[in-house]
């Protein structure tokens, strides 16, 4: 049973990763609508770095899914200035889940708020689960330390969710050992995208969703 197995995993993550003496607890992730996720032919996962809470790295103890509750996710969450990173994620996810629609075929989320609901049906996996110690700059040493210590739990999470399309937003090098894929195995595509198909799964390495190197339409396409 997925839900019971996943809860056991989350409990183990909390026991091993929480740093209560530092007032830092994990922010759990995964997929919100489990049934819809597994019923889809495409099981999409965003492979991310780390979550954020307080500026000093304290906090946590909540779930990603708390952001995804409510009647209108756009008005309640994603129209806020600090949530713009989520906009490319929404457009890309919605396009993939709708026959790989191109940017020119999509509405703007400000006009079609229901597009934001897609985040409930895709998976989000952070390489480390504690709140970031620095909200402006990622400390990759901190990430690699967490991944090294907890690679077995992260590997179990990926296997339980079993995504068949995985998008890495400038994070592929964090997951190479877990996935047993080398960066050198990736095939160059275009617009900064690299990919590989392995065991009937598509791995896409691209810029971080908050990137400024290419236009949004190229990123989404």
C-alpha atoms as an extended CHARMM CRD file, in Angstrom:
* protein
*
       221  EXT
         1         1  UNK       CA              0.0000000000        0.0000000000        0.0000000000  PROA      1               0.0000000000
         2         2  UNK       CA              1.6160000000        3.2390000000       -1.1640000000  PROA      2               0.0000000000
         3         3  UNK       CA              0.1840000000        5.5520000000        1.4720000000  PROA      3               0.0000000000
         4         4  UNK       CA              1.1930000000        3.4020000000        4.4350000000  PROA      4               0.0000000000
         5         5  UNK       CA              4.6650000000        2.7430000000        2.9650000000  PROA      5               0.0000000000
         6         6  UNK       CA              5.0950000000        6.4620000000        2.2920000000  PROA      6               0.0000000000
         7         7  UNK       CA              4.0500000000        7.4230000000        5.8170000000  PROA      7               0.0000000000
         8         8  UNK       CA              6.5920000000        4.9640000000        7.2240000000  PROA      8               0.0000000000
         9         9  UNK       CA              9.2370000000        6.6650000000        5.0570000000  PROA      9               0.0000000000
        10        10  UNK       CA              8.2140000000       10.1450000000        6.2410000000  PROA      10              0.0000000000
        11        11  UNK       CA              8.3770000000        8.9860000000        9.8620000000  PROA      11              0.0000000000
        12        12  UNK       CA             11.9130000000        7.6880000000        9.2950000000  PROA      12              0.0000000000
        13        13  UNK       CA             12.9070000000       10.9590000000        7.6210000000  PROA      13              0.0000000000
        14        14  UNK       CA             11.6270000000       12.9410000000       10.6020000000  PROA      14              0.0000000000
        15        15  UNK       CA             13.5030000000       10.7530000000       13.0780000000  PROA      15              0.0000000000
        16        16  UNK       CA             16.7910000000       10.9620000000       11.2130000000  PROA      16              0.0000000000
        17        17  UNK       CA             16.7350000000       14.4650000000        9.6780000000  PROA      17              0.0000000000
        18        18  UNK       CA             14.9890000000       16.7300000000       12.1970000000  PROA      18              0.0000000000
        19        19  UNK       CA             17.3610000000       18.9850000000       14.1410000000  PROA      19              0.0000000000
        20        20  UNK       CA             15.1330000000       20.0340000000       17.0040000000  PROA      20              0.0000000000
        21        21  UNK       CA             18.0560000000       21.5650000000       18.9080000000  PROA      21              0.0000000000
        22        22  UNK       CA             18.4180000000       24.0210000000       15.9860000000  PROA      22              0.0000000000
        23        23  UNK       CA             14.6560000000       24.5310000000       15.6590000000  PROA      23              0.0000000000
        24        24  UNK       CA             14.7650000000       22.9440000000       12.2050000000  PROA      24              0.0000000000
        25        25  UNK       CA             12.3080000000       20.2630000000       11.0870000000  PROA      25              0.0000000000
        26        26  UNK       CA             11.8210000000       18.7060000000        7.6650000000  PROA      26              0.0000000000
        27        27  UNK       CA              9.3010000000       20.0490000000        5.1810000000  PROA      27              0.0000000000
        28        28  UNK       CA              7.7200000000       16.9430000000        3.6960000000  PROA      28              0.0000000000
        29        29  UNK       CA              7.1620000000       16.6110000000       -0.0390000000  PROA      29              0.0000000000
        30        30  UNK       CA              5.9910000000       14.0710000000       -2.6040000000  PROA      30              0.0000000000
        31        31  UNK       CA              2.6000000000       14.1630000000       -4.3250000000  PROA      31              0.0000000000
        32        32  UNK       CA             -0.6850000000       15.5380000000       -2.9940000000  PROA      32              0.0000000000
        33        33  UNK       CA             -3.3020000000       13.6990000000       -5.0700000000  PROA      33              0.0000000000
        34        34  UNK       CA             -1.8950000000       10.1890000000       -4.9720000000  PROA      34              0.0000000000
        35        35  UNK       CA             -4.7070000000        8.5020000000       -6.9170000000  PROA      35              0.0000000000
        36        36  UNK       CA             -4.6270000000       11.0120000000       -9.7940000000  PROA      36              0.0000000000
        37        37  UNK       CA             -0.8430000000       10.8190000000       -9.9460000000  PROA      37              0.0000000000
        38        38  UNK       CA             -0.7510000000        7.0400000000      -10.3150000000  PROA      38              0.0000000000
        39        39  UNK       CA             -3.6970000000        6.9420000000      -12.7200000000  PROA      39              0.0000000000
        40        40  UNK       CA             -1.8710000000        9.1980000000      -15.1800000000  PROA      40              0.0000000000
        41        41  UNK       CA              0.2150000000        7.6390000000      -17.9290000000  PROA      41              0.0000000000
        42        42  UNK       CA              2.7330000000       10.3910000000      -17.1870000000  PROA      42              0.0000000000
        43        43  UNK       CA              3.9700000000       10.4660000000      -13.6180000000  PROA      43              0.0000000000
        44        44  UNK       CA              5.8310000000       13.7610000000      -13.5090000000  PROA      44              0.0000000000
        45        45  UNK       CA              8.3150000000       14.6850000000      -10.7840000000  PROA      45              0.0000000000
        46        46  UNK       CA             10.2430000000       17.9020000000      -10.2250000000  PROA      46              0.0000000000
        47        47  UNK       CA             13.6220000000       17.1330000000       -8.6700000000  PROA      47              0.0000000000
        48        48  UNK       CA             14.5060000000       20.2110000000       -6.6280000000  PROA      48              0.0000000000
        49        49  UNK       CA             17.1650000000       21.3920000000       -4.1790000000  PROA      49              0.0000000000
        50        50  UNK       CA             15.6620000000       22.3670000000       -0.8380000000  PROA      50              0.0000000000
        51        51  UNK       CA             12.6100000000       24.0580000000        0.6760000000  PROA      51              0.0000000000
        52        52  UNK       CA             12.4660000000       27.4510000000        2.3400000000  PROA      52              0.0000000000
        53        53  UNK       CA             10.9630000000       28.7640000000        5.5450000000  PROA      53              0.0000000000
        54        54  UNK       CA             12.5100000000       31.3580000000        7.8590000000  PROA      54              0.0000000000
        55        55  UNK       CA             15.4530000000       33.4360000000        6.6330000000  PROA      55              0.0000000000
        56        56  UNK       CA             17.7600000000       32.0160000000        9.3080000000  PROA      56              0.0000000000
        57        57  UNK       CA             17.0290000000       28.4150000000        8.2960000000  PROA      57              0.0000000000
        58        58  UNK       CA             14.7410000000       27.6260000000       11.2140000000  PROA      58              0.0000000000
        59        59  UNK       CA             11.1720000000       26.3940000000       10.9220000000  PROA      59              0.0000000000
        60        60  UNK       CA              9.7430000000       23.5110000000        8.9600000000  PROA      60              0.0000000000
        61        61  UNK       CA              7.4550000000       20.8950000000       10.4250000000  PROA      61              0.0000000000
        62        62  UNK       CA              4.9040000000       21.3390000000        7.6470000000  PROA      62              0.0000000000
        63        63  UNK       CA              4.1170000000       19.8490000000        4.2550000000  PROA      63              0.0000000000
        64        64  UNK       CA              4.4990000000       21.2300000000        0.7400000000  PROA      64              0.0000000000
        65        65  UNK       CA              0.8680000000       20.3260000000        0.2470000000  PROA      65              0.0000000000
        66        66  UNK       CA             -0.2400000000       23.0440000000        2.6550000000  PROA      66              0.0000000000
        67        67  UNK       CA              0.5840000000       25.4590000000       -0.1830000000  PROA      67              0.0000000000
        68        68  UNK       CA             -1.7070000000       23.5350000000       -2.5240000000  PROA      68              0.0000000000
        69        69  UNK       CA             -4.9020000000       23.7420000000       -0.4800000000  PROA      69              0.0000000000
        70        70  UNK       CA             -7.7060000000       26.1900000000       -1.1920000000  PROA      70              0.0000000000
        71        71  UNK       CA            -10.2720000000       26.9040000000       -3.8700000000  PROA      71              0.0000000000
        72        72  UNK       CA             -8.1490000000       29.2130000000       -6.0320000000  PROA      72              0.0000000000
        73        73  UNK       CA             -4.4270000000       28.4950000000       -5.8770000000  PROA      73              0.0000000000
        74        74  UNK       CA             -3.5580000000       31.4400000000       -8.1200000000  PROA      74              0.0000000000
        75        75  UNK       CA             -5.2450000000       34.0490000000       -5.9260000000  PROA      75              0.0000000000
        76        76  UNK       CA             -4.2720000000       32.3780000000       -2.6610000000  PROA      76              0.0000000000
        77        77  UNK       CA             -0.6730000000       31.4230000000       -3.4930000000  PROA      77              0.0000000000
        78        78  UNK       CA              0.8490000000       31.9050000000       -6.8940000000  PROA      78              0.0000000000
        79        79  UNK       CA              0.1510000000       35.5680000000       -7.6490000000  PROA      79              0.0000000000
        80        80  UNK       CA              2.4600000000       36.6080000000       -4.8110000000  PROA      80              0.0000000000
        81        81  UNK       CA              5.7820000000       38.1460000000       -5.8070000000  PROA      81              0.0000000000
        82        82  UNK       CA              7.9090000000       35.5460000000       -4.0050000000  PROA      82              0.0000000000
        83        83  UNK       CA              6.0610000000       32.6700000000       -5.6960000000  PROA      83              0.0000000000
        84        84  UNK       CA              7.0170000000       33.5200000000       -9.2870000000  PROA      84              0.0000000000
        85        85  UNK       CA              9.4110000000       30.5540000000       -9.3400000000  PROA      85              0.0000000000
        86        86  UNK       CA              6.2950000000       28.4110000000       -9.3810000000  PROA      86              0.0000000000
        87        87  UNK       CA              4.9500000000       29.9320000000      -12.6030000000  PROA      87              0.0000000000
        88        88  UNK       CA              7.3100000000       28.0790000000      -14.9950000000  PROA      88              0.0000000000
        89        89  UNK       CA              6.7040000000       24.8880000000      -13.0040000000  PROA      89              0.0000000000
        90        90  UNK       CA              2.9510000000       25.2870000000      -13.5000000000  PROA      90              0.0000000000
        91        91  UNK       CA              3.2250000000       26.0510000000      -17.2230000000  PROA      91              0.0000000000
        92        92  UNK       CA              5.6390000000       23.1870000000      -17.9060000000  PROA      92              0.0000000000
        93        93  UNK       CA              3.6450000000       20.6960000000      -15.8270000000  PROA      93              0.0000000000
        94        94  UNK       CA              0.3320000000       21.7170000000      -17.3510000000  PROA      94              0.0000000000
        95        95  UNK       CA              1.7770000000       21.4930000000      -20.8650000000  PROA      95              0.0000000000
        96        96  UNK       CA              3.2640000000       18.0420000000      -20.2740000000  PROA      96              0.0000000000
        97        97  UNK       CA              0.0740000000       16.7350000000      -18.7140000000  PROA      97              0.0000000000
        98        98  UNK       CA             -1.9440000000       18.0730000000      -21.6560000000  PROA      98              0.0000000000
        99        99  UNK       CA             -0.3460000000       16.3070000000      -24.6170000000  PROA      99              0.0000000000
       100       100  UNK       CA              2.9100000000       18.2470000000      -24.3120000000  PROA      100             0.0000000000
       101       101  UNK       CA              1.1960000000       21.5030000000      -25.2730000000  PROA      101             0.0000000000
       102       102  UNK       CA              3.4960000000       24.2950000000      -26.4300000000  PROA      102             0.0000000000
       103       103  UNK       CA              3.6890000000       27.7450000000      -24.8680000000  PROA      103             0.0000000000
       104       104  UNK       CA              1.6710000000       29.2610000000      -27.7340000000  PROA      104             0.0000000000
       105       105  UNK       CA             -1.1680000000       26.8230000000      -26.9790000000  PROA      105             0.0000000000
       106       106  UNK       CA             -1.4080000000       27.6810000000      -23.2840000000  PROA      106             0.0000000000
       107       107  UNK       CA             -3.4600000000       30.3110000000      -21.4900000000  PROA      107             0.0000000000
       108       108  UNK       CA             -1.8230000000       32.6510000000      -19.0120000000  PROA      108             0.0000000000
       109       109  UNK       CA             -2.4280000000       31.4160000000      -15.4830000000  PROA      109             0.0000000000
       110       110  UNK       CA             -3.6580000000       34.8880000000      -14.5360000000  PROA      110             0.0000000000
       111       111  UNK       CA             -6.5070000000       34.2910000000      -16.9910000000  PROA      111             0.0000000000
       112       112  UNK       CA             -7.0250000000       30.5730000000      -16.3140000000  PROA      112             0.0000000000
       113       113  UNK       CA             -6.5200000000       30.0150000000      -12.6080000000  PROA      113             0.0000000000
       114       114  UNK       CA             -7.4620000000       26.3250000000      -12.7750000000  PROA      114             0.0000000000
       115       115  UNK       CA             -4.1660000000       25.6000000000      -14.5260000000  PROA      115             0.0000000000
       116       116  UNK       CA             -2.4920000000       25.9830000000      -11.1340000000  PROA      116             0.0000000000
       117       117  UNK       CA             -4.2810000000       22.8630000000       -9.8610000000  PROA      117             0.0000000000
       118       118  UNK       CA             -1.7870000000       20.7330000000      -11.7980000000  PROA      118             0.0000000000
       119       119  UNK       CA              0.6830000000       21.0260000000       -8.9060000000  PROA      119             0.0000000000
       120       120  UNK       CA             -1.5750000000       18.7120000000       -6.8960000000  PROA      120             0.0000000000
       121       121  UNK       CA             -1.0720000000       15.8970000000       -9.3970000000  PROA      121             0.0000000000
       122       122  UNK       CA              2.6900000000       15.9920000000       -9.9010000000  PROA      122             0.0000000000
       123       123  UNK       CA              5.4630000000       15.0630000000       -7.4830000000  PROA      123             0.0000000000
       124       124  UNK       CA              7.9900000000       17.3820000000       -5.8660000000  PROA      124             0.0000000000
       125       125  UNK       CA             11.1530000000       15.9260000000       -4.3850000000  PROA      125             0.0000000000
       126       126  UNK       CA             13.7170000000       18.0750000000       -2.5880000000  PROA      126             0.0000000000
       127       127  UNK       CA             17.2210000000       16.6570000000       -2.3120000000  PROA      127             0.0000000000
       128       128  UNK       CA             17.3050000000       17.7080000000        1.3220000000  PROA      128             0.0000000000
       129       129  UNK       CA             14.2150000000       18.2870000000        3.4240000000  PROA      129             0.0000000000
       130       130  UNK       CA             15.2360000000       20.8190000000        6.0690000000  PROA      130             0.0000000000
       131       131  UNK       CA             14.6240000000       24.5490000000        5.4790000000  PROA      131             0.0000000000
       132       132  UNK       CA             17.4160000000       26.2270000000        3.5550000000  PROA      132             0.0000000000
       133       133  UNK       CA             19.9830000000       27.9430000000        5.7680000000  PROA      133             0.0000000000
       134       134  UNK       CA             20.3040000000       30.7320000000        3.2120000000  PROA      134             0.0000000000
       135       135  UNK       CA             17.2770000000       31.9750000000        1.2690000000  PROA      135             0.0000000000
       136       136  UNK       CA             19.3730000000       33.8440000000       -1.2990000000  PROA      136             0.0000000000
       137       137  UNK       CA             22.1170000000       31.3320000000       -2.1090000000  PROA      137             0.0000000000
       138       138  UNK       CA             22.1600000000       27.5480000000       -2.0330000000  PROA      138             0.0000000000
       139       139  UNK       CA             24.9910000000       25.9490000000       -0.0560000000  PROA      139             0.0000000000
       140       140  UNK       CA             25.7330000000       22.8840000000       -2.1810000000  PROA      140             0.0000000000
       141       141  UNK       CA             28.0490000000       21.4850000000        0.4990000000  PROA      141             0.0000000000
       142       142  UNK       CA             25.0550000000       21.4050000000        2.8280000000  PROA      142             0.0000000000
       143       143  UNK       CA             22.9730000000       19.6450000000        0.1630000000  PROA      143             0.0000000000
       144       144  UNK       CA             25.6040000000       17.0210000000       -0.6090000000  PROA      144             0.0000000000
       145       145  UNK       CA             26.1230000000       16.3390000000        3.0950000000  PROA      145             0.0000000000
       146       146  UNK       CA             22.3940000000       15.7080000000        3.5520000000  PROA      146             0.0000000000
       147       147  UNK       CA             22.1860000000       13.5550000000        0.4160000000  PROA      147             0.0000000000
       148       148  UNK       CA             25.2030000000       11.4740000000        1.4620000000  PROA      148             0.0000000000
       149       149  UNK       CA             23.7660000000       10.8560000000        4.9250000000  PROA      149             0.0000000000
       150       150  UNK       CA             20.2440000000       10.1330000000        3.7160000000  PROA      150             0.0000000000
       151       151  UNK       CA             20.6650000000        8.6890000000        0.2240000000  PROA      151             0.0000000000
       152       152  UNK       CA             18.8650000000        5.4790000000        1.2100000000  PROA      152             0.0000000000
       153       153  UNK       CA             15.7510000000        7.4240000000        2.2410000000  PROA      153             0.0000000000
       154       154  UNK       CA             15.8500000000        9.6270000000       -0.8430000000  PROA      154             0.0000000000
       155       155  UNK       CA             16.2430000000        6.5510000000       -3.0250000000  PROA      155             0.0000000000
       156       156  UNK       CA             13.2340000000        4.9210000000       -1.3650000000  PROA      156             0.0000000000
       157       157  UNK       CA             11.1940000000        8.0570000000       -1.9640000000  PROA      157             0.0000000000
       158       158  UNK       CA             12.0290000000        8.1140000000       -5.6800000000  PROA      158             0.0000000000
       159       159  UNK       CA             11.2640000000        4.3960000000       -5.9820000000  PROA      159             0.0000000000
       160       160  UNK       CA              7.9330000000        4.6880000000       -4.1620000000  PROA      160             0.0000000000
       161       161  UNK       CA              6.7770000000        7.6090000000       -6.3070000000  PROA      161             0.0000000000
       162       162  UNK       CA              8.2050000000        5.8880000000       -9.3970000000  PROA      162             0.0000000000
       163       163  UNK       CA              7.9950000000        8.8930000000      -11.7620000000  PROA      163             0.0000000000
       164       164  UNK       CA              8.5330000000        8.2390000000      -15.4610000000  PROA      164             0.0000000000
       165       165  UNK       CA              9.2590000000       11.8730000000      -16.4000000000  PROA      165             0.0000000000
       166       166  UNK       CA             11.7550000000       13.6060000000      -14.1120000000  PROA      166             0.0000000000
       167       167  UNK       CA             12.7060000000       17.2740000000      -14.4880000000  PROA      167             0.0000000000
       168       168  UNK       CA             15.8790000000       18.5350000000      -12.8190000000  PROA      168             0.0000000000
       169       169  UNK       CA             16.0700000000       22.3170000000      -12.3810000000  PROA      169             0.0000000000
       170       170  UNK       CA             19.8680000000       22.6760000000      -12.2460000000  PROA      170             0.0000000000
       171       171  UNK       CA             19.9190000000       19.7420000000       -9.8190000000  PROA      171             0.0000000000
       172       172  UNK       CA             20.9160000000       16.7010000000      -11.8610000000  PROA      172             0.0000000000
       173       173  UNK       CA             24.3640000000       16.4730000000      -10.2590000000  PROA      173             0.0000000000
       174       174  UNK       CA             22.6810000000       16.0930000000       -6.8560000000  PROA      174             0.0000000000
       175       175  UNK       CA             20.9160000000       12.8980000000       -7.8620000000  PROA      175             0.0000000000
       176       176  UNK       CA             23.4790000000       11.0960000000      -10.0430000000  PROA      176             0.0000000000
       177       177  UNK       CA             24.4460000000        8.4930000000       -7.4270000000  PROA      177             0.0000000000
       178       178  UNK       CA             20.8540000000        7.7700000000       -6.4750000000  PROA      178             0.0000000000
       179       179  UNK       CA             19.7820000000        7.3520000000      -10.0970000000  PROA      179             0.0000000000
       180       180  UNK       CA             23.0050000000        5.6630000000      -11.2010000000  PROA      180             0.0000000000
       181       181  UNK       CA             23.3000000000        8.0290000000      -14.1480000000  PROA      181             0.0000000000
       182       182  UNK       CA             26.3480000000       10.1540000000      -14.9060000000  PROA      182             0.0000000000
       183       183  UNK       CA             26.1020000000       13.7400000000      -16.1070000000  PROA      183             0.0000000000
       184       184  UNK       CA             28.2570000000       12.6550000000      -19.0570000000  PROA      184             0.0000000000
       185       185  UNK       CA             25.4920000000       10.2380000000      -20.1030000000  PROA      185             0.0000000000
       186       186  UNK       CA             23.1230000000       13.0950000000      -20.8740000000  PROA      186             0.0000000000
       187       187  UNK       CA             22.3590000000       13.9830000000      -24.4970000000  PROA      187             0.0000000000
       188       188  UNK       CA             22.4680000000       17.6380000000      -25.5620000000  PROA      188             0.0000000000
       189       189  UNK       CA             19.1690000000       18.9250000000      -26.9140000000  PROA      189             0.0000000000
       190       190  UNK       CA             18.5740000000       22.6870000000      -27.2190000000  PROA      190             0.0000000000
       191       191  UNK       CA             18.0490000000       25.8030000000      -25.0800000000  PROA      191             0.0000000000
       192       192  UNK       CA             20.2380000000       24.4060000000      -22.3040000000  PROA      192             0.0000000000
       193       193  UNK       CA             18.3010000000       21.1450000000      -22.0710000000  PROA      193             0.0000000000
       194       194  UNK       CA             19.9430000000       17.7470000000      -21.7740000000  PROA      194             0.0000000000
       195       195  UNK       CA             18.1350000000       14.4460000000      -21.4620000000  PROA      195             0.0000000000
       196       196  UNK       CA             18.4290000000       10.6990000000      -21.3280000000  PROA      196             0.0000000000
       197       197  UNK       CA             15.9130000000        7.8660000000      -21.5980000000  PROA      197             0.0000000000
       198       198  UNK       CA             16.6890000000        4.9490000000      -19.3260000000  PROA      198             0.0000000000
       199       199  UNK       CA             14.4670000000        2.0510000000      -18.2560000000  PROA      199             0.0000000000
       200       200  UNK       CA             11.4950000000        3.6640000000      -20.0350000000  PROA      200             0.0000000000
       201       201  UNK       CA             11.9030000000        6.8700000000      -18.0180000000  PROA      201             0.0000000000
       202       202  UNK       CA             12.6980000000       10.3200000000      -19.3870000000  PROA      202             0.0000000000
       203       203  UNK       CA             15.2280000000       12.3740000000      -17.4110000000  PROA      203             0.0000000000
       204       204  UNK       CA             15.3760000000       16.0730000000      -18.3490000000  PROA      204             0.0000000000
       205       205  UNK       CA             18.1210000000       18.3530000000      -17.0720000000  PROA      205             0.0000000000
       206       206  UNK       CA             17.4230000000       22.0560000000      -17.5310000000  PROA      206             0.0000000000
       207       207  UNK       CA             17.8260000000       25.4430000000      -15.8920000000  PROA      207             0.0000000000
       208       208  UNK       CA             16.2890000000       26.2260000000      -12.5170000000  PROA      208             0.0000000000
       209       209  UNK       CA             12.6720000000       27.4330000000      -12.8790000000  PROA      209             0.0000000000
       210       210  UNK       CA             13.7520000000       30.9020000000      -11.7000000000  PROA      210             0.0000000000
       211       211  UNK       CA             16.3680000000       31.1060000000      -14.4570000000  PROA      211             0.0000000000
       212       212  UNK       CA             16.9330000000       34.1970000000      -16.5840000000  PROA      212             0.0000000000
       213       213  UNK       CA             19.1320000000       32.6690000000      -19.3030000000  PROA      213             0.0000000000
       214       214  UNK       CA             16.3030000000       32.0070000000      -21.7620000000  PROA      214             0.0000000000
       215       215  UNK       CA             12.8010000000       33.3730000000      -22.2560000000  PROA      215             0.0000000000
       216       216  UNK       CA              9.8730000000       31.7090000000      -20.5470000000  PROA      216             0.0000000000
       217       217  UNK       CA              8.3550000000       30.4890000000      -23.8090000000  PROA      217             0.0000000000
       218       218  UNK       CA             11.5970000000       28.6320000000      -24.6720000000  PROA      218             0.0000000000
       219       219  UNK       CA             11.7820000000       27.2140000000      -21.1450000000  PROA      219             0.0000000000
       220       220  UNK       CA              8.2050000000       25.9330000000      -21.2760000000  PROA      220             0.0000000000
       221       221  UNK       CA              8.5120000000       24.5210000000      -24.7980000000  PROA      221             0.0000000000
